[in-house]
Amino acid sequence: MKSRGEALRDYVFRRLLLMIPTFIGISFATFLLCQFVPGGQIDQMRMAMAGAEAGGDGGGGGGDARLQLDIPDAQLKKLKEFYGFDKPLHVAYLGWLADTVRLDLGTSFRYNESVLKVIKERLPVSIYYGIITAVFTYGICIPLGILKAIRHRTPIDTVTSVLIFVGYAVPGFALGAVLSNLFSVRWELFPLGGFQSAGAEAMGPMAYAIDIVWHSVLPLVAYLAGSFAVTTMLMKNSLLENMSADYVKTALAKGLSWQRAVFVHALRNSLIPMATTVGGLLGIFLTGSFLIERVFSIQGVGLLAFEAIQTRDFPVVLGFLVISSVLLMLGNLVSDLAVALVDPRVRFE
């Protein structure tokens, strides 16, 4: 019979192997969609040329012709060859997949730079907000959920429930817009947006850190408002369920102290549902919330992906998909391992 360590190793190996066909299926579906969505790079070039020609005509009689401008066949053929649109679908996908395996995600249509470089420039901002959001969410919600379970149906439970559900009911981007209008425009207490002030790099280390923190207050409030309710209530309900379980009652009947029965036995089992959400943190580090980033003009990866979809910058869209899908699959694996760490009853057979 295999030991738990050997079973864990084999389980992780099997899960990693299963990621390969999963990734191929996800990437092929998105690649196929990108090939047939109208408004691609060639269509945008045609529109730009038509708009320039209509403008050159002084606006007289050019309105109907604006969408009728055709690129000469020879030039159109060269454009399709340049962007790889002349190849059959399966050949184009296999070529893209081979480049992706070599960590070559192509060149952005919009920025005319490597997709990896474009994403890398935005990644520190998203990682910063992702880490801070995770630390605050778990650092506050788990203790608050425990407190609400212990003080169930007391004034502190009622007041905190009202506050967190009000925050949950208001969308993060809407709350961000209200906070920005009040604290930045009307009262001028916080910066209007951005990740840092202009010329912040020339400040001293302490002043630079304070500047970033000052810019982060309102976006973090908007980020955290919704996640607080879900995480806190999940912790509270899980602990309440375990506190009323038979094994806790039996432990109390045998003379075990209430504090030990709750904080040692019930609390460990209550952390199992929380462990299932740990893997999702990997995705948060990358995607963030493009709506909140848009409200506060934060140049993160989430806003980059949203703008890439709007402008049909398909290399960036596919590059974002590659990174986010891999993080999602790894996150699911991390969640399963975290559950196994908390719950010794889990077997990897």
C-alpha positions in Angstrom: 0.0 0.0 0.0 1.3 3.4 -0.9 2.2 5.9 1.8 0.4 9.2 2.0 3.5 11.0 0.5 3.6 8.7 -2.5 -0.1 8.9 -3.1 0.1 12.7 -2.9 3.0 12.7 -5.5 1.1 10.5 -7.9 -2.1 12.6 -7.5 -0.2 15.8 -8.3 1.4 14.2 -11.3 -2.0 13.0 -12.6 -3.5 16.5 -12.1 -0.6 18.1 -14.0 -1.1 15.7 -16.9 -4.9 16.5 -17.0 -4.0 20.2 -17.3 -2.6 19.6 -20.8 -5.8 18.5 -22.6 -7.8 21.1 -20.5 -5.5 23.9 -21.6 -5.6 22.7 -25.2 -9.4 22.7 -25.2 -9.7 26.2 -23.6 -7.1 27.8 -25.8 -8.5 26.2 -29.0 -12.0 27.5 -28.3 -10.7 31.0 -27.7 -8.4 30.9 -30.7 -11.3 29.8 -32.8 -13.4 32.6 -31.5 -10.7 35.2 -32.2 -10.4 34.0 -35.8 -14.1 34.7 -36.6 -14.9 37.7 -34.5 -15.3 40.8 -36.8 -13.3 43.9 -36.3 -9.8 42.4 -36.3 -6.6 44.2 -37.1 -7.1 44.3 -40.9 -10.7 45.5 -40.4 -9.5 48.3 -38.1 -6.8 49.3 -40.6 -9.5 49.4 -43.3 -11.6 51.6 -41.1 -8.7 53.9 -40.3 -7.8 54.3 -44.0 -11.5 55.0 -44.8 -11.7 57.6 -42.1 -8.6 59.3 -43.3 -9.8 59.4 -46.8 -13.2 60.8 -45.8 -11.5 63.4 -43.7 -9.3 64.3 -46.7 -12.4 64.9 -48.8 -13.4 67.6 -46.4 -16.4 65.7 -45.2 -18.3 66.2 -48.4 -20.2 63.1 -49.6 -17.7 60.8 -47.8 -20.1 59.5 -45.1 -21.5 56.6 -47.2 -18.1 55.7 -48.6 -16.3 55.5 -45.3 -17.2 51.8 -44.7 -16.8 50.9 -48.4 -13.1 51.4 -48.8 -11.4 48.2 -50.0 -7.7 47.3 -49.6 -6.2 46.2 -52.9 -6.0 42.4 -53.1 -2.2 42.3 -53.3 -1.8 44.4 -50.2 -4.6 42.5 -48.4 -2.8 39.2 -49.2 0.5 40.6 -47.7 -1.4 41.8 -44.6 -2.9 38.4 -44.1 0.5 36.7 -44.5 2.0 39.2 -42.0 -0.6 38.6 -39.3 -0.9 34.9 -40.0 -4.5 35.0 -41.2 -3.7 33.2 -44.5 -3.1 29.8 -42.9 -5.7 27.1 -42.3 -7.2 27.1 -38.8 -5.5 24.0 -37.5 -2.1 25.1 -38.9 -2.4 28.5 -37.4 -3.4 27.1 -34.0 -0.6 24.5 -33.9 1.9 27.3 -34.8 0.5 29.5 -32.1 0.6 26.6 -29.6 4.2 25.8 -30.5 5.2 29.4 -29.9 3.3 29.5 -26.6 5.2 26.5 -25.3 8.4 28.4 -26.1 6.9 31.3 -24.1 6.5 33.4 -27.2 3.0 34.9 -27.0 3.4 37.0 -30.1 3.3 40.8 -30.7 0.6 43.1 -29.6 -1.3 44.8 -32.5 -2.0 47.9 -30.4 1.4 48.4 -28.7 3.6 46.8 -31.3 5.6 45.1 -28.5 5.9 41.6 -27.2 2.8 40.4 -25.4 4.9 39.2 -22.5 6.5 42.6 -22.2 3.2 44.4 -22.2 1.7 42.1 -19.5 5.0 42.2 -17.5 4.7 46.0 -17.3 1.2 45.8 -15.8 1.8 42.8 -13.6 3.4 44.4 -10.5 0.4 46.7 -10.0 -2.0 43.7 -10.2 0.1 41.6 -7.9 0.3 44.4 -5.4 -3.4 44.8 -5.2 -4.0 41.1 -5.2 -1.6 40.4 -2.3 -3.0 43.3 -0.2 -6.6 42.2 -0.9 -5.8 38.6 0.1 -4.1 39.6 3.3 -6.9 41.9 4.4 -9.6 39.5 3.4 -8.3 36.5 5.2 -6.7 38.5 8.0 -9.9 40.2 8.9 -12.7 37.9 7.7 -11.6 34.7 9.4 -11.3 36.4 12.9 -14.5 38.3 12.3 -16.3 35.1 11.3 -15.1 33.4 14.4 -16.2 36.3 16.5 -19.7 36.3 14.9 -20.1 32.6 15.4 -19.1 32.8 19.1 -21.3 35.9 19.6 -24.2 34.7 17.5 -27.4 36.7 17.7 -25.7 39.4 19.9 -25.6 43.1 19.0 -22.1 42.8 17.6 -23.2 40.0 15.3 -26.2 42.0 14.1 -24.2 45.3 13.5 -21.4 43.6 11.6 -23.9 41.6 9.5 -25.6 44.8 8.4 -22.3 46.5 7.5 -20.9 43.6 5.5 -24.1 43.0 3.6 -24.5 46.6 2.7 -20.9 46.4 1.3 -21.8 43.3 -0.5 -25.0 44.8 -2.1 -23.0 47.7 -3.6 -20.9 46.8 -6.6 -17.2 47.5 -6.2 -17.0 49.8 -9.2 -20.0 51.8 -8.1 -18.6 52.2 -4.6 -15.3 53.2 -6.1 -17.0 55.9 -8.1 -18.8 57.3 -5.0 -15.7 57.2 -2.9 -13.7 58.9 -5.6 -16.3 61.6 -6.0 -16.5 62.3 -2.2 -13.0 61.8 -1.0 -11.0 62.9 -4.1 -13.1 65.5 -5.9 -15.2 67.1 -3.2 -13.1 66.8 -0.1 -9.7 66.3 -1.8 -8.4 63.9 0.9 -7.1 61.2 -1.4 -5.7 61.2 -5.0 -8.2 61.0 -7.8 -6.6 57.9 -9.3 -3.5 56.2 -10.6 -1.0 54.0 -8.8 1.4 56.8 -7.8 2.0 60.5 -8.2 3.9 61.9 -11.1 7.6 62.0 -10.3 7.2 59.7 -7.3 10.3 57.7 -8.3 12.4 60.8 -7.3 11.0 60.7 -3.7 12.8 59.0 -0.9 11.9 55.4 -0.1 9.6 56.3 2.8 7.8 59.1 0.9 7.5 56.8 -2.1 5.9 54.0 0.0 3.5 56.5 1.6 2.6 57.9 -1.8 1.6 54.4 -3.1 -0.3 53.6 0.1 -2.2 56.9 -0.1 -3.2 56.1 -3.7 -4.2 52.5 -2.6 -6.8 53.4 0.1 -9.9 54.0 -2.0 -9.3 51.2 -4.6 -8.7 48.7 -1.8 -11.9 49.7 0.0 -13.7 49.1 -3.3 -11.9 45.8 -3.9 -12.6 44.5 -0.4 -16.3 45.5 0.1 -17.8 42.6 -1.8 -15.4 39.8 -0.7 -15.8 40.6 3.0 -19.4 39.3 3.1 -18.8 36.0 1.4 -15.6 35.1 3.3 -16.9 36.2 6.7 -20.3 34.4 6.5 -18.6 31.3 5.1 -16.4 31.2 8.2 -19.2 32.0 10.6 -21.6 29.4 9.2 -19.0 26.7 9.0 -18.0 27.2 12.7 -21.6 27.4 13.9 -22.3 24.0 12.2 -19.2 22.4 13.7 -20.0 23.9 17.2 -23.3 22.1 17.2 -21.9 18.8 15.9 -22.0 15.7 18.0 -18.3 15.3 18.3 -18.1 18.8 20.0 -20.9 17.9 22.4 -19.2 14.6 23.2 -15.9 16.4 23.9 -17.7 18.8 26.2 -19.5 15.9 28.0 -16.2 14.3 28.7 -15.0 17.4 30.5 -13.0 19.2 27.8 -13.1 22.9 28.2 -15.4 24.9 25.9 -12.4 27.0 24.6 -10.5 23.9 23.6 -13.5 22.1 22.1 -14.2 25.2 19.9 -10.8 26.6 19.1 -9.0 23.2 18.6 -11.5 20.7 17.3 -14.4 22.7 15.8 -12.2 25.5 14.3 -9.9 23.1 12.4 -12.9 21.5 10.6 -14.4 24.9 10.0 -11.3 25.9 8.0 -11.9 23.2 5.4 -14.4 25.4 3.4 -12.0 28.3 3.6 -9.2 26.1 2.2 -11.2 25.6 -0.9 -10.9 29.3 -1.8 -7.1 29.5 -1.3 -6.4 28.6 -4.9 -8.5 31.4 -6.3 -6.0 33.8 -4.9 -3.7 33.0 -7.8 -6.3 34.4 -10.2 -6.9 37.5 -8.1 -3.2 38.3 -8.3 -3.5 38.6 -12.1 -7.0 39.7 -13.1 -8.1 42.0 -10.3 -11.2 44.0 -11.3 -11.0 45.9 -14.6 -14.0 48.0 -13.6 -12.3 49.2 -10.4 -9.1 49.7 -12.3 -11.0 51.8 -14.9 -12.6 54.0 -12.2 -9.3 54.7 -10.5 -7.2 54.7 -13.7 -5.0 51.8 -12.4 -3.0 50.3 -15.2 -3.3 46.7 -14.1 -3.6 43.5 -16.1 -7.4 43.3 -15.8 -7.8 46.7 -17.5 -5.2 45.6 -20.1 -7.3 42.5 -21.0 -10.5 44.5 -21.2 -9.0 47.1 -23.5 -7.5 44.3 -25.6 -10.9 42.8 -26.1 -12.3 46.2 -27.0 -9.6 46.9 -29.6 -9.5 43.3 -30.9 -5.8 43.0 -29.8 -6.0 39.2 -30.1 -2.4 38.4 -29.2 -2.9 40.1 -25.9 -6.3 38.4 -25.4 -4.7 35.0 -26.1 -1.7 35.8 -23.9 -3.9 36.8 -21.0 -5.9 33.6 -21.5 -2.8 31.5 -21.4 -1.6 33.0 -18.1 -5.1 33.1 -16.4 -6.1 29.6 -17.4 -2.8 28.1 -16.2 -3.2 30.0 -12.9 -6.8 28.8 -12.6 -5.8 25.2 -13.0 -2.9 25.5 -10.6 -5.2 27.3 -8.2 -7.7 24.4 -8.2 -4.8 22.1 -7.5 -3.6 24.3 -4.6 -7.1 24.4 -3.2 -7.3 20.5 -3.2 -3.9 20.3 -1.5 -4.9 22.9 1.1 -8.1 20.9 1.9 -5.9 17.8 2.3 -3.6 19.7 4.6 -6.5 20.8 6.8 -8.6 17.6 6.6 -6.5 14.4 7.3 -9.5 12.3 6.1 -8.8 13.2 2.5 -7.2 10.3 0.5 -5.4 10.6 -2.8 -6.4 7.2 -4.1 
